[in-house]
């Protein structure tokens, strides 16, 4: 290994690194890097390069994060990768980047947590509990990767209580009557109306809606095919595979919705069967939700909560978690079961029926006497 002044034309008066390392096949390889302005920079680069190649857990946390991101990038969706980078760069990397990976302690984790818990915006509002848990889970994932693949003895996060909460306090949704009030206000804007009709009655995700084309509908068979999603990554519009394998599905449509879609298609001039039907943004739909909810006099929910509303309606109609999970494209039935508390009127109906059962028992006992 060596760091020395470069004499090659074009790099004179700069520093060069030339070192050997062992690749994944066990072969000895040489590595050269030119153009460092100072010897200190060259030595720091050499030290970190050797640490990465030898999986030395004494490397800087910042260096390991770059390794972690390179390792997982081929394994996850582009949108998930970008979300990870944003969380890491804003909330994790600045605090730990100068520390050695192996020297980060539970005490360091605690101080990091306290810093995030104490942050407030101009209105004095802190991060939501669910977002804090998302940040916490990302740091855990980084250290778990180091334990599993780079021989870090232990994840220092394990000694600390997780900050935040995994789920929000309340899952918002609209009942059928609330949605119908909202939908009535949307009829003045057909594009918005048909978009929300699909979201509520099918339970598809917002990205799945925005990726739909005419070719995805088979109105004769009354079916809708979901096999893609729309997203914007770094300002670029992309059509990608859906959230998970279970998200690829065929949804049977009610007749009234097929009739509405037929009306919608006929209103589009020179409809291209492979072009996006709803060429709007998620922000547009959020704005329309705000406007419609206010005018209709119903509580404000998010666009994604229409998916919750669709699930709640199916629960109220008596369908099983397995049946609902298949329709909504949930990865597992346990996700669907999180909605079991919705439609509290069903609980009252159960209690009322139990009263009837008790009265029948009591009446039978009296007759026996």
Residue pairs with C-beta under 8 A, 6 or more apart in sequence:
1 18
1 19
1 20
1 46
1 50
2 17
2 18
2 19
3 15
3 16
3 17
3 39
3 42
3 43
3 46
4 15
4 16
4 18
5 13
5 14
5 15
5 16
6 12
6 13
6 14
6 15
6 16
6 34
6 35
8 16
8 34
11 34
11 35
14 34
14 35
14 36
14 37
15 36
15 37
15 38
15 39
15 41
15 42
16 32
16 33
16 34
16 35
16 36
16 42
17 31
17 32
17 33
17 34
17 36
17 42
17 45
17 46
17 49
18 30
18 31
18 32
19 30
19 31
19 46
19 49
19 50
20 28
20 29
20 30
20 31
21 28
21 29
21 31
21 49
21 50
21 53
21 54
22 28
22 29
22 53
22 54
23 29
23 53
31 49
33 42
33 45
33 49
36 42
36 45
48 59
48 60
48 63
50 56
51 58
51 59
51 63
52 59
52 63
52 67
55 149
55 150
55 151
57 101
57 102
57 146
57 150
57 151
57 152
58 100
58 101
58 102
58 103
59 100
59 101
60 97
60 98
60 99
60 100
60 101
61 93
61 96
61 97
61 98
61 99
61 100
61 101
61 104
62 93
62 96
62 97
62 98
63 101
64 101
64 142
64 146
64 150
65 88
65 92
65 93
65 97
65 142
67 150
68 142
68 145
68 146
69 81
69 84
69 85
69 88
71 145
71 149
72 81
72 84
72 145
73 81
76 84
77 240
77 241
78 231
78 233
78 238
78 240
79 231
79 233
79 240
82 233
82 234
84 138
87 134
87 135
87 138
88 138
88 142
91 116
91 135
91 138
92 112
92 135
92 138
92 139
92 142
95 112
95 115
96 104
96 108
96 112
99 108
101 146
101 152
102 152
104 156
105 156
106 156
106 157
106 159
106 160
108 156
109 139
109 156
109 157
109 159
109 160
110 160
112 139
113 136
113 160
113 163
116 127
116 132
116 135
116 163
117 126
117 127
117 132
117 163
118 126
119 126
119 127
120 126
127 135
127 164
128 164
128 168
129 164
129 165
129 168
130 164
130 165
130 166
130 167
130 168
131 164
132 163
132 164
132 165
133 162
133 163
133 164
133 165
133 166
134 164
135 163
135 164
136 157
136 162
136 163
136 164
137 162
139 157
140 155
140 157
143 152
143 155
143 156
143 157
144 155
146 152
146 155
147 153
147 154
147 155
167 338
171 305
171 308
171 338
171 339
171 341
171 342
172 299
172 301
172 302
172 305
172 308
173 301
173 305
173 308
173 309
173 311
173 312
173 342
174 182
174 200
174 298
174 299
174 301
174 305
174 306
174 309
175 309
175 312
175 313
175 343
176 313
178 296
178 298
178 299
179 200
179 306
179 309
181 296
181 297
181 298
182 196
182 292
182 293
182 296
182 298
183 193
183 196
183 197
183 200
184 296
185 291
185 292
185 295
185 296
186 192
186 193
186 196
186 288
186 292
187 193
189 288
190 264
190 267
191 278
191 280
192 285
192 288
192 292
194 260
194 261
194 264
195 209
195 278
195 280
195 285
196 285
196 288
196 292
196 306
197 257
197 260
198 204
198 209
198 212
198 224
198 257
198 261
199 206
199 209
199 303
199 306
199 307
199 310
200 306
200 309
200 310
201 253
201 254
201 257
201 310
202 224
202 251
202 253
202 257
202 310
202 327
203 306
203 307
203 310
203 311
203 314
203 327
203 328
204 224
204 226
204 251
204 307
204 329
205 229
205 242
205 243
205 247
205 304
205 307
205 329
206 282
206 285
206 303
206 304
207 229
207 230
207 231
207 242
207 243
207 282
208 226
208 228
208 229
208 230
208 242
208 247
209 278
210 229
210 230
210 276
210 278
210 280
210 281
210 282
211 228
211 229
211 230
211 239
211 276
212 224
212 276
212 277
212 278
213 273
213 274
213 275
213 276
213 277
214 265
214 271
214 272
214 273
214 274
214 275
214 277
215 273
215 274
216 224
216 225
216 226
216 227
217 223
217 224
217 225
217 261
217 265
218 224
218 225
219 253
219 258
219 261
219 262
222 252
222 253
222 254
222 255
222 258
223 250
223 251
223 252
223 253
224 250
224 251
224 253
225 249
225 250
225 251
226 242
226 247
226 248
226 249
226 250
226 251
226 329
227 241
227 242
227 248
228 239
228 240
228 241
228 242
229 239
229 240
229 241
229 242
229 243
229 247
230 237
230 238
230 239
230 276
231 237
231 238
231 240
232 238
232 281
241 248
242 248
242 329
243 329
244 329
244 331
246 325
246 329
246 330
246 331
247 329
248 329
249 326
249 327
249 329
251 327
253 261
264 277
265 271
268 277
282 303
285 303
286 302
286 303
289 300
289 301
289 302
289 303
290 300
293 299
293 300
293 301
294 300
301 308
301 309
307 328
308 339
308 342
310 328
311 324
311 328
311 336
311 339
311 342
312 339
312 342
312 343
314 323
314 324
314 327
315 324
315 339
315 340
315 342
315 343
315 346
316 342
316 343
316 345
316 346
321 333
321 336
321 337
321 340
322 333
322 336
324 330
324 336
325 332
325 333
325 335
325 336
328 336
330 336
